[in-house]
Amino acid sequence: MTEKSDRHVNSSTDCAAIDQAVREAMRDEVLSHAREGRSVPTFRDGRVIWITPEEILNRFSPSLPGREEQPRSISSDSEGH
């Protein structure tokens, strides 16, 4: 049995909110690993690489001036690797 909802859902707004929440959760978890001294694997140029805690903290920590607040992905960097 399926009931129709009267609630109108703006799917693009809902998707944007979900995407933002997922990005924030991923960022928080990656930073948590880095603070505990653990590297994090990611996929770059068709290969799995490990990102060191130092690199993670330098790239994604919100408390450091000039750092990215909302990274597009953990594997993005300014050198295009």
ZAMI-353252 format. One line per 2 residues: number of its first residue (from 1); their letters; for each residue z, y, x of C-alpha. Coordinates in Angstrom, 3 decimals. Each point is the difference from the previous one (the first is absolute). Last residue first. Layout:
residues N
NUM> A> Z/Y/X  ... .
END
This chain:
residues 81
81> HG> -9.206/15.155/47.780  -1.264/3.357/-1.365 .
79> ES> 1.721/2.134/2.622  2.014/1.933/-2.599 .
77> DS> 1.596/-3.110/-1.443  -0.235/-2.164/-3.089 .
75> SI> 1.488/-3.491/0.268  3.133/0.688/-2.042 .
73> SR> -2.093/1.251/-2.840  -0.647/3.270/-1.768 .
71> PQ> 3.137/1.436/1.569  2.172/2.167/-2.238 .
69> EE> 2.248/2.399/1.921  -2.032/-0.016/3.203 .
67> RG> 1.915/1.425/2.934  -0.046/3.642/1.075 .
65> PL> 3.764/0.308/0.269  1.934/-3.286/0.198 .
63> SP> 2.291/-0.699/-2.936  -2.798/-1.527/-2.069 .
61> SF> -0.456/-2.903/2.441  -3.522/-1.342/-0.264 .
59> RN> -1.892/0.355/3.271  2.685/0.256/2.676 .
57> LI> 2.276/-2.492/-1.756  -2.812/-2.518/-0.393 .
55> EE> -1.160/0.420/3.601  3.544/-0.494/1.303 .
53> PT> 0.543/-3.059/-2.201  -3.116/-1.591/1.480 .
51> IW> -3.122/-0.660/-2.057  -1.265/-3.566/0.307 .
49> IV> -3.689/-0.770/-0.354  -1.938/-2.340/-2.265 .
47> RG> -3.725/0.269/0.556  -3.077/1.113/-1.955 .
45> DR> 0.111/3.550/1.331  3.654/0.384/-1.012 .
43> FT> 2.213/-2.265/-2.122  3.732/0.604/0.154 .
41> PV> 3.057/-1.684/1.483  3.335/1.820/0.213 .
39> SR> 2.259/0.202/3.053  3.752/-0.351/-0.418 .
37> GE> 2.638/2.276/1.553  2.187/0.309/-3.106 .
35> RA> -1.132/3.592/-0.460  -3.593/-1.237/0.181 .
33> HS> 0.547/-2.572/-2.747  1.554/2.656/-2.247 .
31> LV> -2.898/2.353/0.731  -2.435/-2.704/-1.151 .
29> ED> 2.081/-0.512/-3.160  0.151/3.704/-0.825 .
27> RM> -3.742/0.436/0.570  -0.814/-2.993/-2.189 .
25> AE> 2.273/1.273/-2.782  -1.493/3.494/0.204 .
23> RV> -3.571/-1.315/-0.084  0.844/-2.307/-2.955 .
21> AQ> 1.578/2.877/-1.953  -3.004/2.247/0.652 .
19> DI> -2.454/-2.702/-1.115  2.044/-0.586/-3.167 .
17> AA> 0.058/3.710/-0.804  -3.752/0.282/0.619 .
15> CD> -0.641/-3.049/-2.179  2.077/1.438/-2.853 .
13> TS> -1.815/3.329/0.217  -3.389/-1.724/0.005 .
11> SN> 1.062/-2.302/-2.841  1.125/2.706/-2.377 .
9> VH> 1.829/-2.254/-2.426  0.164/0.915/-3.673 .
7> RD> 3.021/-1.543/-1.670  -0.796/-1.331/-3.453 .
5> SK> 0.243/-3.525/1.383  -1.998/-2.829/-1.458 .
3> ET> 1.835/-3.235/-0.634  -1.318/-3.355/1.122 .
1> M> 1.055/-3.332/-1.450 .
END
